[in-house]
Amino acid sequence: MTCETIQIWPERPDVTLTTYLIDDSPDFQTGKSRPAVLILPGGGYLGTSDREAEPIALFFAAQGYHALVLRYAVLFQSYPNDLTHTPATNPFPSIFPQPLLDVASALRLIRNQATAWRIDPARIAVCGFSAGGHLAASIGTQWNSPLLHERLGGPVADFRPDALILGYPMIDYVLTTEIQARIPDNPLSDFLRLCEVAAFGHAEATDAEKDRLNPVRHVSSETPPAFIWHTTDDELVPLENSLALATALKKAGVPLELHVFAHGRHGLALADERTAADPGQINPAVQAWTGLALTWLEQLFQ
């Protein structure tokens, strides 16, 4: 396996693409062009979770996919202990559309290197979790936006994923804020405030501002097929996020598969020992998402 970390922007050492490319071998499948999965870890745009990065890449690589992990622009280089703290630097590096530009540039780089990396440029999936799921859904619904063409130039088709895999994705900031506001003395309030600062630059974003970042508003028939999974009792990103996106995709005629698991906390990743920080992140029922996603992806890419 060839692992290399590449800086996406000359002036931004914090935005990197790490490759997990299956080596060519004279013993089998010589010169084979493989599909690839670009992984976007979650973290509320405050950071990017290691649990949703390399372990996910190694999982897909073990199934015969080239894998790549994008560390996109976030508010902090490491999670702060004090969630009431806001960085002094402003404008913040994570404010949209910067993360969207990061993932678009990463997709272009992958397609430009497709021959050298033995990647099939027509079989590139983007897999995102939580905030990374929001970013994956955003590039899936806005790959052909005038913004990306104006800022990055070149053919916008380079920015289009061929498939989306979304784990407990953050989709609707307005909906999530409303649901979280109903919880008395919500222990997540400081975290959610910082997440808004990261995405919008301040903690008093209007509903109109929040709505502009909602991928549902940008779904069209040109949105790539999506595999979505969530748990009913997700305490941070309510299930309604995935239901809203699935409904919009269905109305637009976009192929999708949606799996809702009865129980499981937010941020389960692989839901087994490989990504568990504590026993509560091991959930045998939810572990099924990986096999379901692989079957769906193989059928789509065959």
Secondary structure, 3 states (H helix, E strand, C coil): CEEEEEEEECCEEEEEEEEEECCCECCECCCCCEEEEEEECCCCCCCCCHHHCHHHHHHHHHCCCEEEEEECCCCCCCCCCCCCCCCCCCCCCCCCCHHHHHHHHHHHHHHHCHHHHCEEEEEEEEEEECHHHHHHHHHHHHCCCHHHHHHHCCCHHHHCCCEEEEECCCCCHHHHHHHHHCCCCCCCHHHHHHHHHHHHCCCCCCHHHHHHCCHHHHCCCCCCCEEEEEECCCCCCCCHHHHHHHHHHHHHCCCEEEEEECCCCCCCCCCCCCCCCCHHHCCCCCCHHHHHHHHHHHHHHC
